[in-house]
Each structure stands twice: as C-alpha cells, then as structure tokens.
Amino acid sequence: MSFTVAIVGRPNVGKSTLFNRLVGRKLALVDDTPGVTRDRREGDATLGDLSFKIIDTAGYEDTSDDSLESRMRQQTEAAIREADICLFMMDVRAGVTPLDEHFAQILRRTSKPVVLLANKAEGRAEEGAYEAFSLGLGDPVAVSAEHGDGLSSLYDALRPYSDQEIFSDEELEELEDDEKALKIAVVGRPNAGKSTLINQLLGEDRLLTGPEAGITRDSISIDWSWGGRKLKLFDTAGMRKKARVNEKLEKLSVADGLRAIRFAEVVVVTIDVTIPFEKQDLQIADLVVREGRALVIALNKWDLIEDRQATMNDLREKCSRLLPQVRGVPLVPISGLQAHNLDKLMKAVLNVHEIWNTRLSTSKLNRWFDNITQYHPPPAVSGRRLKMRYITQAKSRPPTFVIFCTRSDAFPDSYRRYLLNAIRDDFELPGIPLRLVLREGDNPFANRKK
C-alpha cells in the first residue's frame, strides 16, 4: 500500500468503529464498554481513490508498570512506530480530557504527521471541536465514525500523504498473493498459550500476552511466511463452555473466533498438556471437523512434562479413542514459551493441508470400490440387498465422495463408517475430515405407463 495509518486515542472514542468503516467490513469488535480492543489489528482500507494499510489500536492509558494496560500501551506505541501517519481521535461530546492532552504531548514529540479527528460530531458538538484546537495538533477534522459523516474531510487530510491514486500492478499482485496465502487459525481454551505460540513463530511480541486468562478478544490476522510459503495466521479468543459465557463482549469474541475457523484452511487446536483433552478441547476439535477444516493438535507447555514418552503414548491413545472421526490427526508436542518444536508444528500444518487438498481419480476409486465391496458387501436391509453402482470424488477441501446406490435412506451408518475408514487407511488420508454422500440414480421406468 502507499502508506500506513494508525488510529490512536484514549479508550472508547470510536477507533474500532472508524477502522471497520474504512476497511468496509466489521473486522474489529465494537461495544460501548471501554477497552474492548487490546491487540493492534491491521486491515486494507480504501477512502475514495486512496488505498492504504490501517492499524486499529488499544485505547491509550498512562501506565508504566507490568499490568495488562501497560502491555496494551506498548502495543499502541509499536503501531505508532510502524505507521506513516497517525489519526489521533478524540470524543467531542466529552471534550478534551487530561489523557487526551497527555497523549497529544507524546504524539507532538514524534516525527510522524498527525491528523486530529473530532469524532462523534453528529448533531450539536461544535464546542468540543473548538476545544480540540488546544491540543496543538492543527485543525480538527470533524467526523462521525458511526454514521460516516466527515469522511470527505478525512480524505482531504490524507490525500497529501498519498503518492498514488489507484492500485498499482504490484499492489494488485500482492492482493492476489494474499488470496493464495495459506490461512491458519490458532484456537483453544483460554490461557492455552495461543498468542505466545504465534509470537514465537513471528519472532516478535506482536500479540498481547500475559498470565491473565482471556487477554485476546479480537480475531487478529497476521501476514507471515515460512519456508518461502505465504501464510496468514489468525489468533483467536479463548473459547470457554457455552454455559459459562454470559457477557456480551465474550460472546462477540467467541463468535469472532468461530468465524476465523470457518474461513481458515488449517486449524491448530492448542491444548494445555498439563490438563489435556478436557471436554471443551474435544468440542472445539469436533467443531473444526464439522466445519470441514484440516486439523492439527498442538500439545503446548510440553516443557512442564517429565516422563514425555509415557505421556505421549497416553495422549495418542486418548486422541484415537476420543476423536475417532479424525483418526491419525497429528499430535505435535511444543512449548510456545521456549519455542520448542515449532518447525515440526509448521511441517505438520503444511502436510495436513496437502492431504486436505487430495484428489483421487474415479478409475482408481472404483477399482478399490469393487474390491472392498466384494470383500465386505453391504448388509441386506429388510431382506433386500443394497446395490452400489460406483463411487467418485465430488470435491476436495475436505475430500468428499459420492456413491450412487439404491435405497440410500436405508444405508446403515455402520457401513458408511466402514467405507470412510477404509478410504482413510487405503489412500493414506489421516487426520482430516472426510465426507460421504449417497445418491440414488433416476429410475428410467418410474413414469412409464403400464
């Protein structure tokens, strides 16, 4: 993109609302509760003929200890360093607060150009806009992020910093490559180490981490490459049992995580190996399978395990017993804190993605189908034998097979599972969900008159 813009300001002034409007989608969580945004989120924004990268940040709070708010402030400062332009947003209804003045002093000491946004300026809010002159950041741009008012004035403020009006050929190629990037979602229960794992993969403190459970709220997407392969990582909020999720904000966070699973190609379910395969872990893994995504299980906090061989054998047995629908799913012991086995995890991700994209020829499938049905024919139902004509693969991602047969409504579930397990074993498709669809051929004599 031509330039990078960071939206900064104190909590609850409307930064995420403006971010969503500029990227054209509801990517960031928005709520009346202050401090919803914690990590910095990036997106591709357009405003008229301007195209730029935009960064949403956490509300700035003046703390310097090791608290969560202090770590959030460090993320905001990192966004300011990365940006070419800062949009400093204030709430004209509340007027200029001491925290606004303190933040304005910090921005004046940077070398970055600053555009002052007077948000929530719909209706009668002129007095707050006049107060904004006291911040010493130039003329305020009156906007309403919620209603879209004042965006033309924002365009005029940003236009001098743009060196191009439309996408160049290079940018179009970047957008096409972004569509081809392998999308990986990292999910799990709260405090399983998801953000720490992604930070170690990236080699920087890109995401907010700490001992507190439930730090991550938004589903944060990060562009990355590994071994020359372009990737897009999604960090998600921890998913608790549905009965324990009462607050509206947590419901929004979980919904954002579920959306990341649906858009991902490979999902890494991060499990705390000190309390492995809790009911919630199994429900998350089952959700991934039902969505048809490729699955890898990361056994995090492996550095805390003493008898590793015995523990690994026990975990493999539990996994095969508790998740039979994805028999052979990769189990990768890792330590996100100590960056142990991360290369092994990424190799498992790429391998399971390749299996997830498998296509089998119809001729090969039907030769196998003839042999398997002769060795173990389908059972008779109500004294009548089922006739199975042929099999074909309808699609991949995940591999989906169609069998043309008679009386599909009477097809036993046990024989369906037998065929799926045989496909998984004979064609070496471990650890991914498989689909089997039954179809009946049209009877050419059904409508013929006697």
C-alpha positions in Angstrom: 0.0 0.0 0.0 1.0 3.6 -0.5 1.2 4.5 3.2 0.3 3.1 6.7 -2.2 4.9 9.0 -2.6 4.2 12.8 -5.8 5.2 14.6 -4.9 6.2 18.2 -6.6 7.7 21.1 -7.9 7.1 24.6 -10.4 4.2 25.3 -13.9 4.3 23.9 -13.6 7.3 21.4 -14.6 5.2 18.4 -11.4 4.0 16.9 -12.6 0.5 16.0 -15.8 1.9 14.5 -13.8 4.0 12.1 -11.5 1.1 11.4 -14.5 -1.1 10.4 -15.9 1.7 8.2 -12.6 2.2 6.3 -11.9 -1.5 5.7 -15.5 -2.0 4.7 -16.2 -4.9 7.0 -16.9 -5.5 10.7 -13.5 -6.9 11.5 -12.9 -5.3 14.9 -15.2 -5.9 17.8 -17.2 -2.8 18.8 -19.0 -2.3 22.1 -19.8 0.5 24.5 -17.5 -1.0 27.1 -14.2 0.9 27.2 -11.0 -1.1 26.4 -12.6 -3.7 24.0 -9.6 -3.6 21.7 -6.4 -4.9 23.2 -4.1 -6.1 20.3 -3.3 -4.0 17.3 -5.3 -5.1 14.2 -4.3 -4.4 10.6 -6.5 -4.1 7.5 -6.6 -2.8 4.0 -8.5 0.4 3.8 -10.0 2.5 0.9 -11.2 6.0 1.0 -12.2 7.4 -2.3 -9.3 6.6 -4.6 -6.9 6.3 -1.7 -5.7 2.8 -0.7 -3.6 2.3 2.4 -3.0 0.0 5.3 -4.7 0.9 8.6 -4.0 -0.2 12.1 -6.6 -0.2 14.9 -5.0 0.1 18.4 -5.9 -0.3 22.0 -7.1 2.8 24.0 -4.0 4.6 25.3 -3.7 4.7 29.1 -0.9 6.3 31.1 0.6 3.3 32.9 4.2 2.2 33.1 4.0 -0.9 35.4 3.7 -4.6 34.2 -0.1 -4.5 34.2 -2.3 -5.5 31.3 -3.0 -1.9 30.5 0.8 -1.2 30.3 1.3 -4.0 27.8 -1.6 -2.7 25.8 0.1 0.7 25.7 3.3 -0.9 24.4 1.3 -2.4 21.5 -0.1 1.1 20.7 3.4 2.6 20.8 4.6 -0.1 18.4 1.8 0.8 16.0 2.8 4.5 16.1 6.4 3.5 15.2 5.2 1.4 12.3 2.8 4.0 10.9 3.5 6.8 8.4 0.5 8.9 9.7 -1.4 8.9 13.0 -5.1 9.6 13.2 -5.5 11.0 16.8 -9.1 10.6 17.7 -11.0 12.4 20.5 -14.6 12.4 21.6 -16.1 15.9 21.0 -19.0 15.1 23.4 -16.6 14.5 26.3 -14.3 17.4 25.2 -10.6 17.4 25.8 -9.6 15.2 28.8 -6.3 15.2 30.7 -5.5 11.8 29.0 -6.1 13.4 25.6 -3.6 16.2 26.5 -1.0 13.7 27.7 -1.3 11.6 24.6 -1.1 14.7 22.4 2.2 15.7 24.0 3.6 12.2 23.2 2.5 12.5 19.6 3.9 16.0 19.2 7.3 14.6 20.2 7.3 12.0 17.4 8.3 12.8 13.9 5.1 11.3 12.5 2.4 13.6 10.9 -0.8 13.7 13.0 -4.3 14.2 11.8 -6.7 15.2 14.6 -10.1 13.6 14.4 -13.0 15.1 16.4 -15.3 12.0 16.5 -19.0 11.8 17.4 -19.5 15.2 15.8 -23.0 14.4 14.5 -25.6 16.9 15.8 -24.6 19.8 18.0 -21.0 19.1 19.1 -19.2 22.3 17.9 -17.9 23.2 21.4 -15.9 20.0 21.7 -14.5 20.5 18.3 -13.3 24.0 19.3 -11.7 22.6 22.4 -9.6 20.3 20.2 -7.5 23.3 19.0 -5.9 23.4 22.4 -4.2 20.1 21.7 -1.8 21.8 19.3 -2.2 19.3 16.5 -3.7 21.6 13.9 -7.3 21.9 12.7 -9.5 19.1 13.9 -11.4 17.1 11.3 -15.0 16.6 12.5 -16.2 13.1 11.7 -18.8 10.6 12.8 -17.4 7.1 12.5 -20.7 5.5 13.3 -22.7 7.4 10.7 -20.0 8.0 8.1 -20.1 11.8 8.3 -17.0 13.9 7.5 -15.2 11.2 5.5 -14.7 13.6 2.7 -12.8 15.9 5.0 -10.7 13.0 6.2 -9.9 12.2 2.6 -8.7 15.8 2.0 -6.5 15.4 5.1 -4.9 12.2 4.0 -4.6 13.0 0.2 -1.4 14.9 0.5 0.4 11.9 2.0 -0.6 9.6 -0.9 1.8 9.1 -3.8 -0.8 7.2 -5.9 -4.5 7.2 -6.5 -5.2 3.7 -7.5 -3.8 0.2 -7.1 -0.5 -0.3 -9.0 0.2 -3.5 -10.8 2.5 -4.5 -7.9 -0.3 -4.0 -5.4 -2.8 -6.0 -7.4 -0.2 -8.8 -7.4 0.1 -8.5 -3.7 -3.7 -8.7 -3.2 -3.8 -11.8 -5.5 -1.0 -13.4 -3.5 -2.8 -12.6 -0.3 -5.8 -14.5 -1.5 -3.5 -17.5 -2.1 -1.9 -17.3 1.3 -2.5 -20.4 3.5 -4.9 -19.4 6.2 -4.2 -20.9 9.6 -6.3 -20.3 12.7 -5.0 -21.0 16.2 -7.8 -21.8 18.6 -8.2 -23.4 22.0 -9.4 -22.8 25.6 -8.4 -19.6 27.5 -4.8 -19.4 28.6 -3.7 -22.4 26.5 -0.8 -20.3 25.1 -2.2 -19.3 21.6 -0.8 -15.8 21.5 2.5 -16.8 22.9 2.8 -19.5 20.3 2.2 -17.0 17.4 4.6 -14.5 18.9 7.4 -17.2 18.9 6.6 -18.1 15.3 6.8 -14.5 14.3 9.9 -13.8 16.4 8.4 -10.7 17.9 5.9 -9.6 20.6 3.2 -8.9 18.0 0.3 -10.1 20.2 -0.5 -9.2 23.8 0.3 -12.0 26.2 0.4 -12.5 30.0 -0.7 -14.7 32.8 -4.3 -13.4 32.8 -6.8 -15.7 31.0 -8.9 -14.2 28.2 -6.5 -11.4 27.1 -7.2 -11.9 23.4 -10.6 -10.6 22.3 -10.5 -9.9 18.6 -9.5 -12.5 16.0 -6.3 -10.9 14.8 -4.9 -11.8 11.3 -1.2 -11.5 10.7 0.7 -12.0 7.4 3.7 -14.2 7.6 5.9 -16.5 5.5 7.6 -19.8 6.4 10.0 -21.7 4.2 9.0 -19.4 1.3 5.3 -20.1 1.7 2.9 -17.1 2.3 0.7 -17.6 5.4 -2.0 -15.7 7.2 -2.2 -16.5 10.9 -5.3 -15.9 12.9 -5.1 -15.6 16.7 -8.4 -16.1 18.4 -10.0 -15.6 21.8 -10.1 -18.5 24.2 -13.3 -20.5 23.9 -15.0 -21.5 27.2 -18.0 -23.7 27.7 -21.1 -22.0 26.3 -22.9 -22.1 29.7 -20.1 -20.0 31.2 -20.2 -17.3 28.5 -22.5 -14.7 29.9 -21.1 -11.3 29.0 -22.0 -9.8 25.6 -18.3 -8.9 24.9 -17.2 -12.5 25.4 -20.0 -13.8 23.2 -18.7 -11.4 20.4 -15.2 -12.6 20.9 -16.2 -16.3 20.6 -18.3 -15.5 17.5 -15.2 -13.9 16.0 -13.2 -17.0 16.7 -15.8 -19.2 15.2 -15.7 -17.0 12.1 -12.0 -17.5 11.9 -12.4 -21.3 11.9 -14.9 -21.1 9.0 -12.5 -19.0 6.9 -9.3 -21.0 7.8 -7.9 -23.9 5.8 -5.9 -25.4 8.7 -6.9 -25.1 12.3 -4.3 -25.6 15.1 -6.1 -26.6 18.3 -3.8 -25.6 21.1 -4.2 -27.8 24.2 -2.6 -27.3 27.6 -0.8 -30.6 28.0 -1.0 -30.4 31.8 -4.8 -30.7 31.6 -5.2 -32.4 28.2 -8.4 -33.4 26.3 -10.9 -31.6 28.5 -14.5 -31.7 27.3 -14.1 -28.2 25.8 -11.0 -29.3 23.9 -12.9 -32.1 22.3 -15.9 -29.8 21.5 -13.5 -27.4 19.7 -11.9 -30.2 17.8 -15.3 -31.6 16.8 -16.4 -28.1 15.6 -13.3 -27.9 13.4 -14.2 -31.3 11.9 -17.8 -30.4 11.3 -16.7 -27.3 9.5 -14.5 -29.5 7.3 -11.2 -27.8 8.2 -7.8 -29.6 8.3 -6.8 -30.2 11.9 -3.5 -30.2 13.8 -3.4 -30.6 17.6 -0.5 -28.7 19.3 0.3 -30.1 22.8 1.5 -26.9 24.4 3.6 -26.5 27.6 5.5 -29.7 26.8 8.4 -28.3 28.8 6.4 -29.0 32.0 6.2 -32.8 31.3 8.7 -35.1 32.9 8.0 -38.6 31.6 7.5 -37.5 28.0 7.4 -40.9 26.2 4.8 -42.3 28.6 2.7 -39.1 28.3 2.9 -39.1 24.5 1.7 -42.7 24.3 -1.2 -42.0 26.7 -2.2 -38.9 24.7 -2.2 -40.8 21.4 -4.4 -43.5 22.9 -6.8 -40.8 24.3 -6.9 -39.0 21.0 -7.7 -42.1 18.9 -10.5 -43.0 21.4 -12.0 -39.6 21.9 -11.7 -38.3 18.3 -12.3 -41.3 16.1 -13.7 -39.1 13.3 -10.2 -37.8 12.5 -8.2 -40.9 13.2 -4.5 -40.2 12.7 -4.7 -36.4 13.4 -1.2 -35.0 14.0 -0.2 -34.5 17.7 2.8 -32.2 18.0 4.3 -31.6 21.4 5.5 -28.0 21.6 6.5 -25.3 24.0 5.3 -21.8 22.9 7.3 -20.2 25.8 10.6 -21.9 24.9 10.0 -22.1 21.1 10.4 -25.9 21.1 9.3 -28.0 18.1 7.8 -25.0 16.2 9.4 -26.2 12.9 7.8 -29.6 13.5 4.4 -28.0 14.0 4.7 -26.0 10.8 5.7 -29.1 8.8 2.6 -30.9 10.2 0.4 -27.9 9.2 1.7 -28.0 5.6 1.5 -31.8 5.4 -2.1 -31.9 6.6 -3.0 -29.1 4.2 -1.7 -31.1 1.3 -3.7 -34.2 2.4 -6.8 -31.9 2.8 -6.4 -31.0 -0.9 -6.1 -34.6 -2.2 -7.9 -35.5 -5.4 -8.4 -39.2 -6.3 -9.2 -40.4 -9.9 -12.5 -42.0 -10.5 -10.9 -45.1 -12.1 -8.6 -45.6 -9.1 -11.5 -45.2 -6.7 -13.8 -47.7 -8.5 -11.1 -50.4 -8.7 -10.8 -50.0 -4.9 -14.6 -49.9 -4.6 -15.1 -53.2 -6.4 -12.5 -54.9 -4.2 -13.8 -53.5 -0.9 -17.4 -54.3 -1.6 -16.6 -57.9 -2.7 -14.5 -58.5 0.4 -17.2 -56.9 2.7 -20.5 -56.4 0.8 -23.2 -54.1 2.3 -25.7 -55.8 4.6 -29.2 -56.7 3.5 -31.9 -54.3 4.9 -35.4 -55.8 5.4 -34.4 -58.8 3.4 -33.3 -56.8 0.4 -29.7 -56.2 -0.6 -28.4 -52.7 -1.3 -26.9 -52.2 -4.7 -24.0 -49.8 -5.0 -23.1 -48.9 -8.6 -19.9 -46.7 -8.5 -18.1 -44.0 -6.5 -16.5 -40.7 -7.4 -14.8 -37.8 -5.6 -17.0 -34.7 -5.9 -14.5 -32.2 -4.4 -11.6 -31.7 -2.1 -11.1 -29.4 0.9 -12.2 -31.7 2.5 -12.3 -34.8 0.3 -15.9 -35.5 -0.4 -17.0 -38.8 -2.1 -20.3 -39.7 -3.7 -21.7 -43.2 -4.0 -24.5 -43.9 -6.4 -26.7 -46.7 -5.0 -30.2 -47.9 -4.4 -32.3 -47.2 -1.2 -29.9 -44.6 0.2 -32.3 -43.8 3.0 -31.8 -47.4 4.3 -28.0 -47.3 4.1 -26.6 -48.4 7.5 -24.5 -45.8 9.4 -22.1 -48.6 10.4 -21.3 -49.5 6.8 -20.9 -45.8 5.9 -18.2 -45.6 8.7 -16.6 -48.7 7.4 -16.2 -47.2 3.9 -14.9 -43.9 5.3 -12.3 -45.7 7.5 -11.3 -47.9 4.6 -10.8 -44.8 2.3 -8.7 -43.1 5.1 -6.5 -46.2 5.6 -6.1 -47.4 1.9 -5.5 -43.9 0.4 -3.4 -42.6 3.3 -5.7 -39.7 4.4 -5.0 -39.5 8.1 -6.2 -36.7 10.4 -8.6 -34.9 8.1 -12.4 -34.9 7.9 -13.9 -37.0 5.1 -17.4 -36.7 3.6 -19.5 -39.4 2.1 -22.7 -38.6 0.2 -25.2 -41.2 -1.1 -27.3 -40.6 -4.2 -29.9 -42.6 -6.0 -30.0 -42.8 -9.8 -33.2 -42.0 -11.6 -35.4 -45.0 -12.4 -36.0 -44.8 -16.2 -39.2 -46.8 -15.8 -40.7 -44.9 -13.0 -43.0 -42.7 -15.1 -43.7 -45.1 -17.9 -47.3 -46.1 -18.3 -48.2 -49.8 -18.0 
